[in-house]
């Protein structure tokens, strides 16, 4: 089978790495891909929203399956383009149509969808320029901090969490006046949910679903979860507080109502759904939907799947997930992201990168996923984005080692590996996984009981 993965980040590199392992994969292509995917697939330098050229690529390379990584081409209707084209409609496709992608493309649509189908989420109000005073009144009814979300896609920068009400009112006006472009023509104000965040992922054919490993990501740039929100600074899987009881609540209260709601809306959905959740005293509430896999969670989740992932994707695209069985490893997975100095605001690109060969020689099983890199005109590896690398370690619990000791071992491996990656302005968080260690430690449990 010839497979085309659309996208160029760490998520797409991790998907390519996993799909390449399948004996069903004959030829693997990434569009446009990155220097990491180039090592395991053939990169094709075409923009993800250039649907006409993508059509030509599919025909020329006899593509049998397309897997879409990022949200933008999905929101812009790439699946619709394929399904309406006689030369492309028989290609197996993983990703929703534009109507299904509205779950991510519009925060207002997603909140109203959850409200309509009784899916637990924070209370909210949609605000437009002409209703800005109603927005002020709603803010005054809430307790700090205040959550403002630009309705449309804003490259991961459209969510603000603000402690001061006057600042919240000021930011509300700035967003409506174009701070995030057209994405901010509508602003969703939400009640702040207090708890621990966790990411759930499903692969669904619109009737049945596979539950992928859960993960916890670290969104803020600074240690201790301080500073600006980013696309993600690291991730860990599994998540200790995701018990069987909590998972059952997620299935019954969120996953099944979501799939049933899509069916009732006549949305034929074949693809991933990322469900960002808040664990509020043991009860799950939806923070957001994404219509693709998360990044950097994919870089850790893929390393914990032991079954043939391409087989699952094929079954999803054919509407045959009912009899699929996902095999999940007992391994812990930990991912740390190296970013460019200045991220998530302004940062430089084109900075030379040096990777010491000992990174792989001395670190069996360690995985380096490229997120924002490229090969320069002179043939050297350089930075090409805010997030540059994802370094992932996996470790089975060895006899006599506790979960805490396993995570500590993974942290040591990753941070030793990061020392072997050199570029000017390298930034990373040093506390990834420490909160989980705290959660698992007896001292933490004693403090909670007090």
C-alpha positions as CSV (number, residue, x, y, z in Angstrom):
1,X,0.0,0.0,0.0
2,X,1.3,3.5,-0.9
3,X,0.6,5.9,1.9
4,X,0.7,9.8,1.8
5,X,1.0,11.7,5.1
6,X,0.1,15.4,4.9
7,X,2.0,17.7,7.2
8,X,5.5,18.7,8.3
9,X,5.8,18.6,12.0
10,X,6.7,16.3,14.9
11,X,3.2,14.7,14.8
12,X,3.7,13.8,11.1
13,X,7.2,12.4,11.8
14,X,5.8,10.2,14.6
15,X,2.9,9.0,12.4
16,X,5.3,8.2,9.6
17,X,7.6,6.4,12.0
18,X,4.7,4.2,13.2
19,X,3.1,3.6,9.8
20,X,6.5,2.6,8.3
21,X,6.7,-0.3,10.7
22,X,3.6,-2.0,9.0
23,X,4.3,-4.8,6.5
24,X,1.3,-3.4,4.6
25,X,3.2,-0.2,3.8
26,X,4.9,-0.5,0.4
27,X,5.9,3.2,-0.2
28,X,5.6,6.1,2.3
29,X,5.4,9.7,1.2
30,X,5.3,12.9,3.3
31,X,4.0,16.2,2.0
32,X,5.9,18.4,2.6
33,X,7.6,16.4,5.4
34,X,10.8,17.5,7.1
35,X,14.4,16.2,7.4
36,X,13.3,13.6,9.9
37,X,10.6,12.1,7.7
38,X,13.1,12.2,4.7
39,X,15.1,9.4,6.5
40,X,12.1,7.0,6.4
41,X,9.9,8.3,3.6
42,X,10.0,10.3,0.4
43,X,9.3,14.0,1.0
44,X,7.3,15.9,-1.6
45,X,7.7,19.7,-1.4
46,X,4.1,20.8,-1.8
47,X,2.0,23.1,0.5
48,X,-0.7,21.3,2.6
49,X,-3.4,23.5,1.2
50,X,-2.5,23.2,-2.5
51,X,-5.2,20.6,-3.2
52,X,-4.8,20.6,-7.0
53,X,-1.1,19.7,-6.7
54,X,-1.8,17.1,-4.0
55,X,-4.2,15.5,-6.5
56,X,-1.4,15.3,-9.1
57,X,0.9,13.8,-6.5
58,X,-1.7,11.1,-5.5
59,X,-2.2,10.1,-9.2
60,X,1.5,10.1,-10.1
61,X,2.5,8.0,-7.1
62,X,-0.6,5.7,-7.1
63,X,-1.5,6.7,-3.5
64,X,-3.8,4.2,-1.8
65,X,-4.3,6.1,1.5
66,X,-4.0,9.7,2.7
67,X,-3.5,10.6,6.4
68,X,-3.9,14.3,7.2
69,X,-1.9,15.5,10.1
70,X,-2.7,19.3,10.6
71,X,-6.1,20.8,11.1
72,X,-5.9,23.6,8.5
73,X,-6.4,21.5,5.3
74,X,-9.2,19.6,7.1
75,X,-11.0,22.8,8.0
76,X,-10.5,24.0,4.4
77,X,-12.1,20.9,3.0
78,X,-9.4,18.6,1.7
79,X,-11.6,15.5,2.4
80,X,-14.5,17.1,0.5
81,X,-12.1,17.8,-2.4
82,X,-11.1,14.1,-2.5
83,X,-14.7,12.7,-2.1
84,X,-16.0,14.9,-4.9
85,X,-13.2,14.1,-7.4
86,X,-13.7,11.0,-9.6
87,X,-10.0,10.4,-9.8
88,X,-9.5,10.6,-6.0
89,X,-12.7,9.3,-4.3
90,X,-11.5,5.7,-4.1
91,X,-8.4,6.6,-2.2
92,X,-8.8,5.6,1.5
93,X,-8.8,8.8,3.6
94,X,-8.2,9.4,7.3
95,X,-9.6,12.8,8.4
96,X,-13.1,14.4,8.6
97,X,-14.8,16.5,6.0
98,X,-15.1,20.3,6.5
99,X,-18.3,20.0,8.4
100,X,-16.8,17.5,10.9
101,X,-13.6,19.7,11.1
102,X,-15.8,22.5,12.4
103,X,-15.5,20.8,15.8
104,X,-12.0,22.4,15.8
105,X,-12.5,25.1,13.3
106,X,-15.1,26.9,15.4
107,X,-15.0,27.1,19.2
108,X,-18.5,28.4,19.2
109,X,-19.8,25.4,17.1
110,X,-18.0,23.0,19.4
111,X,-19.5,24.5,22.6
112,X,-23.0,24.6,21.1
113,X,-22.5,20.9,20.0
114,X,-21.5,19.9,23.5
115,X,-24.4,21.9,25.0
116,X,-26.9,20.3,22.6
117,X,-25.8,16.7,23.3
118,X,-25.3,17.1,27.1
119,X,-21.5,16.7,27.0
120,X,-20.0,18.1,30.2
121,X,-18.1,21.3,29.6
122,X,-17.6,24.8,31.1
123,X,-20.4,27.4,30.9
124,X,-19.8,29.9,28.1
125,X,-21.0,32.8,26.1
126,X,-20.3,33.7,22.5
127,X,-19.5,37.4,22.0
128,X,-19.4,39.5,18.8
129,X,-18.6,43.2,18.3
130,X,-22.2,44.2,18.5
131,X,-22.7,42.2,21.8
132,X,-19.5,43.2,23.6
133,X,-21.4,44.7,26.5
134,X,-23.1,41.4,27.1
135,X,-19.6,39.9,27.2
136,X,-18.6,42.3,29.9
137,X,-21.6,41.4,32.0
138,X,-20.9,37.7,31.6
139,X,-17.3,38.2,32.7
140,X,-18.5,40.0,35.8
141,X,-20.6,36.9,36.7
142,X,-17.5,34.7,36.6
143,X,-14.7,34.2,39.1
144,X,-11.0,34.8,38.0
145,X,-9.2,33.6,36.1
146,X,-11.1,34.4,32.9
147,X,-10.8,32.3,29.7
148,X,-11.1,34.0,26.3
149,X,-11.0,31.9,23.1
150,X,-10.9,33.2,19.5
151,X,-13.6,31.2,17.7
152,X,-11.5,30.2,14.6
153,X,-8.0,28.7,14.0
154,X,-5.3,31.0,15.5
155,X,-2.2,28.7,15.2
156,X,-2.4,27.7,18.8
157,X,-2.3,31.3,20.1
158,X,-6.0,32.1,20.3
159,X,-6.6,31.1,24.0
160,X,-6.0,33.6,26.8
161,X,-6.3,32.9,30.5
162,X,-6.4,36.2,32.4
163,X,-6.5,36.9,36.2
164,X,-7.6,40.6,36.1
165,X,-11.2,41.4,34.9
166,X,-10.2,44.8,33.5
167,X,-7.5,43.2,31.5
168,X,-9.9,40.5,30.3
169,X,-12.3,43.2,29.1
170,X,-9.4,44.9,27.3
171,X,-8.3,41.7,25.6
172,X,-11.9,40.9,24.6
173,X,-11.9,44.1,22.6
174,X,-8.5,43.6,21.1
175,X,-9.4,40.1,19.9
176,X,-12.7,41.4,18.4
177,X,-10.7,44.2,16.7
178,X,-8.3,41.8,14.9
179,X,-5.6,40.7,17.3
180,X,-5.9,37.2,15.9
181,X,-7.3,38.2,12.5
182,X,-10.6,36.7,11.3
183,X,-10.3,34.0,13.9
184,X,-11.4,36.5,16.5
185,X,-14.5,37.8,14.8
186,X,-16.3,35.8,17.5
187,X,-14.9,35.3,21.1
188,X,-16.0,32.5,23.4
189,X,-15.8,33.4,27.0
190,X,-15.6,30.4,29.3
191,X,-15.9,29.6,33.0
192,X,-12.4,28.5,34.2
193,X,-12.3,24.8,35.1
194,X,-10.0,23.9,38.0
195,X,-8.3,20.5,37.8
196,X,-5.7,18.5,36.0
197,X,-5.7,18.4,32.2
198,X,-5.4,15.2,30.2
199,X,-5.7,14.4,26.5
200,X,-7.8,11.5,25.2
201,X,-7.6,10.4,21.5
202,X,-9.9,8.2,19.5
203,X,-9.8,6.9,16.0
204,X,-13.4,6.5,14.8
205,X,-15.2,5.4,11.6
206,X,-18.4,7.2,12.7
207,X,-19.9,4.2,14.3
208,X,-17.2,2.5,16.4
209,X,-13.9,3.7,17.8
210,X,-10.5,2.7,19.2
211,X,-9.3,4.5,22.3
212,X,-5.6,5.3,22.0
213,X,-3.3,5.8,24.9
214,X,-4.1,8.9,27.0
215,X,-1.4,11.6,27.5
216,X,-0.8,14.8,29.5
217,X,0.9,17.7,27.8
218,X,2.6,20.8,29.1
219,X,1.4,23.9,27.4
220,X,3.1,26.8,29.0
221,X,6.6,28.0,28.1
222,X,8.0,28.2,31.6
223,X,8.7,25.7,34.3
224,X,6.0,25.2,36.9
225,X,3.5,25.9,34.1
226,X,4.2,29.6,34.0
227,X,4.3,32.0,31.2
228,X,2.7,32.1,27.8
229,X,0.7,29.2,26.3
230,X,2.5,27.3,23.5
231,X,1.7,24.4,21.2
232,X,3.2,22.1,23.8
233,X,6.5,21.8,25.6
234,X,6.4,18.1,26.4
235,X,4.1,15.1,27.2
236,X,3.8,12.0,29.2
237,X,1.9,8.7,28.8
238,X,0.2,6.9,30.6
239,X,-1.4,9.4,33.0
240,X,-1.6,7.9,36.5
241,X,-4.9,9.6,37.5
242,X,-6.6,8.1,34.4
243,X,-8.1,5.2,36.2
244,X,-10.5,2.6,34.8
245,X,-13.3,4.5,36.6
246,X,-12.3,7.9,35.1
247,X,-11.9,6.3,31.6
248,X,-15.4,4.7,31.9
249,X,-16.8,8.2,32.7
250,X,-15.1,9.6,29.6
251,X,-16.5,6.9,27.4
252,X,-20.1,7.2,28.7
253,X,-20.3,10.9,29.1
254,X,-18.1,12.2,26.3
255,X,-17.0,9.8,23.6
256,X,-20.2,8.0,22.9
257,X,-22.4,11.2,23.0
258,X,-19.9,12.8,20.7
259,X,-20.1,10.0,18.1
260,X,-23.9,9.9,18.5
261,X,-24.1,13.7,18.1
262,X,-22.0,13.6,14.9
263,X,-24.4,11.0,13.5
264,X,-27.5,13.0,14.4
265,X,-25.9,16.0,12.7
266,X,-25.4,13.8,9.6
267,X,-21.7,14.3,9.7
268,X,-19.8,11.2,8.3
269,X,-16.7,11.2,10.4
270,X,-13.7,9.0,9.7
271,X,-10.6,10.1,11.5
272,X,-9.1,11.2,14.8
273,X,-10.8,13.1,17.5
274,X,-8.5,14.7,20.2
275,X,-10.5,15.4,23.3
276,X,-8.8,17.8,25.7
277,X,-10.3,17.1,29.1
278,X,-10.1,18.6,32.6
279,X,-10.3,16.2,35.5
280,X,-12.3,18.1,38.1
281,X,-12.4,16.0,41.3
282,X,-12.7,12.8,39.3
283,X,-15.2,14.0,36.8
284,X,-14.2,14.8,33.1
285,X,-15.1,18.0,31.4
286,X,-14.3,18.9,27.8
287,X,-12.0,21.8,27.3
288,X,-11.7,21.5,23.5
289,X,-12.0,19.2,20.5
290,X,-9.3,18.8,17.9
291,X,-10.0,16.9,14.7
292,X,-6.5,15.4,14.4
293,X,-3.8,14.0,16.7
294,X,-2.2,16.3,19.1
295,X,1.4,17.6,19.0
296,X,3.5,16.8,21.1
297,X,1.3,14.0,22.4
298,X,1.5,12.0,19.1
299,X,5.3,11.7,19.7
300,X,4.7,9.8,22.9
301,X,1.4,8.0,22.1
302,X,2.7,6.4,18.9
303,X,5.6,4.8,20.9
304,X,3.1,3.0,23.1
305,X,1.0,1.3,20.4
306,X,2.2,-2.3,19.8
307,X,-0.4,-3.3,17.1
308,X,-0.2,-2.5,13.4
309,X,-1.3,1.1,13.3
310,X,-1.7,1.1,9.5
311,X,-4.2,-1.8,9.8
312,X,-6.2,0.3,12.2
313,X,-6.1,3.3,9.8
314,X,-7.3,1.1,6.9
315,X,-10.2,-0.2,8.9
316,X,-11.1,3.3,10.0
317,X,-11.2,4.6,6.4
318,X,-13.3,1.6,5.3
319,X,-15.7,1.9,8.2
320,X,-14.6,-1.5,9.6
321,X,-13.2,-0.6,13.1
322,X,-15.7,-2.8,14.9
323,X,-13.4,-5.8,15.1
324,X,-10.1,-4.0,15.5
325,X,-8.1,-4.5,18.7
326,X,-5.5,-1.9,19.7
327,X,-2.5,-3.3,21.6
328,X,-1.0,-0.8,24.1
329,X,2.4,-1.2,25.7
330,X,3.0,-1.1,29.5
331,X,5.9,1.3,28.8
332,X,6.0,4.8,30.1
333,X,6.7,7.4,27.5
334,X,8.1,10.8,28.0
335,X,8.6,13.6,25.5
336,X,10.5,16.9,25.9
337,X,10.4,19.6,23.3
338,X,13.3,21.8,22.3
339,X,12.2,25.2,21.0
340,X,13.6,28.4,19.5
341,X,14.5,31.3,21.8
342,X,11.6,33.7,21.8
343,X,8.9,31.1,21.1
344,X,5.9,31.3,21.3
345,X,6.3,35.0,20.2
346,X,9.0,36.1,17.7
347,X,11.9,33.8,17.0
348,X,14.7,33.4,14.4
349,X,14.8,30.6,11.8
350,X,17.8,29.2,9.9
351,X,20.0,28.6,12.9
352,X,22.6,25.8,12.4
353,X,21.9,22.6,14.3
354,X,24.6,20.1,15.3
355,X,23.5,16.6,16.5
356,X,26.3,14.5,18.2
357,X,26.3,11.0,16.8
358,X,26.5,9.7,20.4
359,X,22.9,10.7,20.9
360,X,21.8,7.5,19.1
361,X,24.9,5.4,19.7
362,X,24.5,5.6,23.5
363,X,20.7,5.8,23.7
364,X,19.0,2.7,22.3
365,X,15.3,3.2,22.0
366,X,15.5,7.0,22.3
367,X,13.6,8.7,19.5
368,X,14.3,12.1,17.9
369,X,11.3,13.5,16.1
370,X,11.8,16.6,13.9
371,X,9.2,19.4,14.5
372,X,10.6,22.5,12.9
373,X,13.8,21.8,10.9
374,X,14.9,22.0,7.3
375,X,17.9,21.5,5.1
376,X,19.4,24.8,4.1
377,X,20.6,25.6,0.6
378,X,24.2,24.8,1.7
379,X,23.0,21.3,2.9
380,X,23.1,21.9,6.6
381,X,20.4,21.2,9.2
382,X,18.8,24.4,10.5
383,X,15.9,25.5,12.6
384,X,12.6,26.3,10.8
385,X,10.0,26.8,13.5
386,X,9.2,27.6,17.1
387,X,9.3,24.0,18.2
388,X,12.4,22.3,16.8
389,X,12.7,18.7,18.2
390,X,10.7,16.3,20.3
391,X,12.9,13.8,22.2
392,X,11.0,10.7,23.4
393,X,12.1,8.0,25.8
394,X,10.3,4.8,26.6
395,X,11.0,2.4,29.4
396,X,9.3,-0.8,30.6
397,X,9.1,-1.0,34.4
398,X,12.2,-3.1,35.3
399,X,12.0,-5.6,38.2
400,X,12.3,-3.7,41.5
401,X,11.8,-0.3,40.0
402,X,8.8,1.9,40.9
403,X,6.9,4.1,38.4
404,X,8.7,7.1,39.9
405,X,12.1,5.5,39.3
406,X,11.1,4.6,35.7
407,X,10.1,8.2,35.0
408,X,13.3,9.5,36.7
409,X,15.3,7.2,34.5
410,X,13.6,8.5,31.3
411,X,14.1,12.1,32.4
412,X,17.8,11.4,32.8
413,X,18.0,9.8,29.4
414,X,16.2,12.6,27.6
415,X,18.0,15.5,29.3
416,X,21.4,13.8,28.6
417,X,20.3,13.5,25.0
418,X,19.3,17.2,24.8
419,X,22.9,18.1,25.8
420,X,24.0,16.4,22.5
421,X,21.8,18.7,20.4
422,X,23.3,22.1,19.8
423,X,21.9,25.2,18.3
424,X,22.0,28.9,19.4
425,X,19.0,29.8,21.5
426,X,17.9,26.3,22.4
427,X,15.2,26.4,25.1
428,X,13.4,23.6,26.9
429,X,11.6,22.9,30.1
430,X,13.5,20.9,32.7
431,X,10.4,19.9,34.8
432,X,8.6,17.7,32.3
433,X,7.3,14.7,34.3
434,X,8.1,16.1,37.8
435,X,4.4,16.7,38.5
436,X,3.6,13.0,37.8
437,X,6.5,12.0,40.1
438,X,4.9,14.2,42.7
439,X,1.5,12.7,42.1
440,X,2.9,9.2,42.5
441,X,5.1,9.8,45.5
442,X,4.0,8.8,49.0
443,X,4.9,12.3,50.3
444,X,2.5,13.8,47.8
445,X,-0.3,11.4,48.8
446,X,0.2,12.3,52.4
447,X,0.0,16.0,51.6
448,X,-3.2,15.5,49.6
449,X,-4.8,13.6,52.5
450,X,-4.1,16.5,54.8
